[in-house]
């Protein structure tokens, strides 16, 4: 198995989650199909994709609590999944500094975001989540 960077793992997880949303499929079946077609999936990709998928309801409540007067379905699917992965990391992966999760999401939003203002949008939402988490520590 080829070792890929954590950023590439994040992007792969976001794509898998995007496909799951679009096709209404379980993430584990998508991972299994991808592994059959392309070979082994990086363990960090697998952890992010499954962890985010399994905690989607909790993560979506966090997003909805930050984006006032918006519903999740108004956020582009890819943008929504960039946010989900970052928030999963922030709440469930203690070995990753909060700022790294935010910065990585912003950089990925620059590459994969649906609109030109996606990085700014992602930064605004994750900045609020970061502030909330930091104030509770």
FINUBA-465494 format. One record per residue (C-alpha): x, z, y; residue in one letter; residue number from 1. Coordinates in nm, 2 decimals. Example, Ala and Ser with C-alpha at 12.3 -4.5 7.8 and 13.67 -1.06 7.14 Angstrom:
# FINUBA-465494
X 1.23 Z 0.78 Y -0.45 tivo A guza 1;
X 1.37 Z 0.71 Y -0.11 tivo S guza 2;
# end
This chain:
# FINUBA-465494
X 0.00 Z 0.00 Y 0.00 tivo X guza 1;
X 0.13 Z -0.09 Y 0.34 tivo X guza 2;
X 0.15 Z 0.19 Y 0.59 tivo X guza 3;
X -0.03 Z 0.12 Y 0.91 tivo X guza 4;
X -0.02 Z 0.30 Y 1.25 tivo X guza 5;
X -0.28 Z 0.56 Y 1.33 tivo X guza 6;
X -0.42 Z 0.33 Y 1.60 tivo X guza 7;
X -0.47 Z 0.05 Y 1.35 tivo X guza 8;
X -0.63 Z 0.30 Y 1.11 tivo X guza 9;
X -0.87 Z 0.41 Y 1.39 tivo X guza 10;
X -0.95 Z 0.04 Y 1.46 tivo X guza 11;
X -1.02 Z -0.02 Y 1.10 tivo X guza 12;
X -1.25 Z 0.29 Y 1.08 tivo X guza 13;
X -1.44 Z 0.17 Y 1.39 tivo X guza 14;
X -1.49 Z -0.17 Y 1.23 tivo X guza 15;
X -1.62 Z -0.02 Y 0.91 tivo X guza 16;
X -1.86 Z 0.20 Y 1.10 tivo X guza 17;
X -1.97 Z -0.10 Y 1.31 tivo X guza 18;
X -2.04 Z -0.29 Y 0.99 tivo X guza 19;
X -2.23 Z 0.01 Y 0.85 tivo X guza 20;
X -2.45 Z 0.03 Y 1.16 tivo X guza 21;
X -2.51 Z -0.34 Y 1.17 tivo X guza 22;
X -2.58 Z -0.38 Y 0.80 tivo X guza 23;
X -2.74 Z -0.04 Y 0.75 tivo X guza 24;
X -2.50 Z 0.03 Y 0.46 tivo X guza 25;
X -2.34 Z 0.34 Y 0.34 tivo X guza 26;
X -1.98 Z 0.37 Y 0.45 tivo X guza 27;
X -1.85 Z 0.44 Y 0.10 tivo X guza 28;
X -1.98 Z 0.12 Y -0.04 tivo X guza 29;
X -1.82 Z -0.07 Y 0.25 tivo X guza 30;
X -1.49 Z 0.10 Y 0.19 tivo X guza 31;
X -1.51 Z 0.02 Y -0.18 tivo X guza 32;
X -1.59 Z -0.35 Y -0.11 tivo X guza 33;
X -1.31 Z -0.37 Y 0.14 tivo X guza 34;
X -1.07 Z -0.21 Y -0.11 tivo X guza 35;
X -1.17 Z -0.47 Y -0.38 tivo X guza 36;
X -1.13 Z -0.76 Y -0.14 tivo X guza 37;
X -0.82 Z -0.65 Y 0.05 tivo X guza 38;
X -0.65 Z -0.38 Y -0.15 tivo X guza 39;
X -0.61 Z -0.01 Y -0.09 tivo X guza 40;
X -0.75 Z 0.14 Y 0.23 tivo X guza 41;
X -0.52 Z 0.37 Y 0.43 tivo X guza 42;
X -0.61 Z 0.74 Y 0.37 tivo X guza 43;
X -0.64 Z 0.81 Y 0.75 tivo X guza 44;
X -0.88 Z 0.51 Y 0.79 tivo X guza 45;
X -1.08 Z 0.64 Y 0.49 tivo X guza 46;
X -1.09 Z 1.00 Y 0.63 tivo X guza 47;
X -1.20 Z 0.88 Y 0.98 tivo X guza 48;
X -1.46 Z 0.65 Y 0.85 tivo X guza 49;
X -1.62 Z 0.88 Y 0.60 tivo X guza 50;
X -1.59 Z 1.19 Y 0.82 tivo X guza 51;
X -1.74 Z 1.02 Y 1.12 tivo X guza 52;
X -2.02 Z 0.87 Y 0.90 tivo X guza 53;
X -2.10 Z 1.21 Y 0.74 tivo X guza 54;
X -2.11 Z 1.38 Y 1.08 tivo X guza 55;
X -2.29 Z 1.10 Y 1.27 tivo X guza 56;
X -2.60 Z 1.31 Y 1.35 tivo X guza 57;
X -2.40 Z 1.59 Y 1.50 tivo X guza 58;
X -2.17 Z 1.35 Y 1.69 tivo X guza 59;
X -2.47 Z 1.15 Y 1.82 tivo X guza 60;
X -2.62 Z 1.47 Y 1.96 tivo X guza 61;
X -2.30 Z 1.54 Y 2.15 tivo X guza 62;
X -2.30 Z 1.19 Y 2.29 tivo X guza 63;
X -2.67 Z 1.21 Y 2.39 tivo X guza 64;
X -2.60 Z 1.55 Y 2.56 tivo X guza 65;
X -2.34 Z 1.38 Y 2.78 tivo X guza 66;
X -2.50 Z 1.05 Y 2.86 tivo X guza 67;
X -2.80 Z 1.16 Y 3.07 tivo X guza 68;
X -3.09 Z 0.92 Y 3.10 tivo X guza 69;
X -2.95 Z 0.70 Y 2.82 tivo X guza 70;
X -3.03 Z 0.65 Y 2.46 tivo X guza 71;
X -2.77 Z 0.57 Y 2.19 tivo X guza 72;
X -2.92 Z 0.23 Y 2.13 tivo X guza 73;
X -2.84 Z 0.13 Y 2.48 tivo X guza 74;
X -2.47 Z 0.18 Y 2.40 tivo X guza 75;
X -2.31 Z -0.13 Y 2.24 tivo X guza 76;
X -2.25 Z -0.07 Y 1.87 tivo X guza 77;
X -1.87 Z -0.11 Y 1.89 tivo X guza 78;
X -1.85 Z 0.12 Y 2.19 tivo X guza 79;
X -2.07 Z 0.38 Y 2.02 tivo X guza 80;
X -1.84 Z 0.38 Y 1.72 tivo X guza 81;
X -1.53 Z 0.41 Y 1.94 tivo X guza 82;
X -1.69 Z 0.73 Y 2.08 tivo X guza 83;
X -1.80 Z 0.86 Y 1.74 tivo X guza 84;
X -1.45 Z 0.83 Y 1.59 tivo X guza 85;
X -1.29 Z 1.00 Y 1.89 tivo X guza 86;
X -1.55 Z 1.28 Y 1.89 tivo X guza 87;
X -1.51 Z 1.33 Y 1.51 tivo X guza 88;
X -1.13 Z 1.37 Y 1.57 tivo X guza 89;
X -1.19 Z 1.61 Y 1.85 tivo X guza 90;
X -1.41 Z 1.84 Y 1.65 tivo X guza 91;
X -1.28 Z 1.80 Y 1.30 tivo X guza 92;
X -0.91 Z 1.72 Y 1.30 tivo X guza 93;
X -0.72 Z 2.02 Y 1.44 tivo X guza 94;
X -0.38 Z 1.85 Y 1.38 tivo X guza 95;
X -0.46 Z 1.59 Y 1.65 tivo X guza 96;
X -0.44 Z 1.71 Y 2.01 tivo X guza 97;
X -0.76 Z 1.65 Y 2.20 tivo X guza 98;
X -0.59 Z 1.44 Y 2.47 tivo X guza 99;
X -0.45 Z 1.21 Y 2.20 tivo X guza 100;
X -0.80 Z 1.14 Y 2.06 tivo X guza 101;
X -0.92 Z 1.06 Y 2.42 tivo X guza 102;
X -0.62 Z 0.84 Y 2.50 tivo X guza 103;
X -0.64 Z 0.65 Y 2.18 tivo X guza 104;
X -1.01 Z 0.58 Y 2.22 tivo X guza 105;
X -0.95 Z 0.45 Y 2.58 tivo X guza 106;
X -0.67 Z 0.22 Y 2.45 tivo X guza 107;
X -0.89 Z 0.09 Y 2.17 tivo X guza 108;
X -1.18 Z 0.04 Y 2.41 tivo X guza 109;
X -0.95 Z -0.18 Y 2.61 tivo X guza 110;
X -0.89 Z -0.40 Y 2.31 tivo X guza 111;
X -1.23 Z -0.38 Y 2.13 tivo X guza 112;
X -1.48 Z -0.27 Y 2.39 tivo X guza 113;
X -1.79 Z -0.48 Y 2.44 tivo X guza 114;
X -1.77 Z -0.49 Y 2.82 tivo X guza 115;
X -1.49 Z -0.48 Y 3.09 tivo X guza 116;
X -1.60 Z -0.13 Y 3.19 tivo X guza 117;
X -1.60 Z 0.01 Y 2.84 tivo X guza 118;
X -1.27 Z 0.19 Y 2.88 tivo X guza 119;
X -1.40 Z 0.36 Y 3.20 tivo X guza 120;
X -1.73 Z 0.45 Y 3.02 tivo X guza 121;
X -1.54 Z 0.59 Y 2.71 tivo X guza 122;
X -1.31 Z 0.79 Y 2.94 tivo X guza 123;
X -1.61 Z 0.94 Y 3.13 tivo X guza 124;
X -1.79 Z 1.05 Y 2.82 tivo X guza 125;
X -1.49 Z 1.18 Y 2.63 tivo X guza 126;
X -1.36 Z 1.35 Y 2.95 tivo X guza 127;
X -1.68 Z 1.55 Y 2.96 tivo X guza 128;
X -1.66 Z 1.64 Y 2.59 tivo X guza 129;
X -1.29 Z 1.73 Y 2.64 tivo X guza 130;
X -1.38 Z 1.96 Y 2.93 tivo X guza 131;
X -1.66 Z 2.12 Y 2.72 tivo X guza 132;
X -1.43 Z 2.19 Y 2.42 tivo X guza 133;
X -1.15 Z 2.31 Y 2.64 tivo X guza 134;
X -1.37 Z 2.56 Y 2.83 tivo X guza 135;
X -1.48 Z 2.72 Y 2.50 tivo X guza 136;
X -1.12 Z 2.78 Y 2.37 tivo X guza 137;
# end
